[in-house]
């Protein structure tokens, strides 16, 4: 236990077999996790909405919904912010009902993506690039059986907002 704590506390740990330093497991996991920088403005706005909506479901606080609408209202280039929030919420709702476990959302200000968020961004990016065959393949790997069509429609509707 003490060894693990010391490993996690430092940025790198000597690797006696390789004769060089290696990242601790937590640092390595964070280093490979994608960030928001690789996505366009629309996808970053959608990500923030997903996070506010996820927080609303997790906490039951209506302030999270208000924050989502306010964020969409203030986002540049969004013509119909209530529709954007509704479509993001519809997608989250469909995904919540079609998965065996809860979606994992990071706080709205976080620059890193959870695994679920990375998949959502991938879905949205593919839908926005109009690659239907690829979208269905990704959707099938992300949602449970029976929710593929609804998820695909929801992603496409959000992508067209």
HELIX and SHEET records of a PDB file:
HELIX    1   1 UNK A    2  UNK A    9  1                                   8    
HELIX    2   2 UNK A   25  UNK A   32  1                                   8    
HELIX    3   3 UNK A   36  UNK A   38  5                                   3    
HELIX    4   4 UNK A   41  UNK A   59  1                                  19    
HELIX    5   5 UNK A   62  UNK A   74  1                                  13    
HELIX    6   6 UNK A   81  UNK A   97  1                                  17    
HELIX    7   7 UNK A  115  UNK A  128  1                                  14    
HELIX    8   8 UNK A  132  UNK A  142  1                                  11    
HELIX    9   9 UNK A  148  UNK A  159  1                                  12    
SHEET    1   A 2 UNK A  12  UNK A  15  0                                        
SHEET    2   A 2 UNK A  20  UNK A  23 -1                                        
END                                                                             
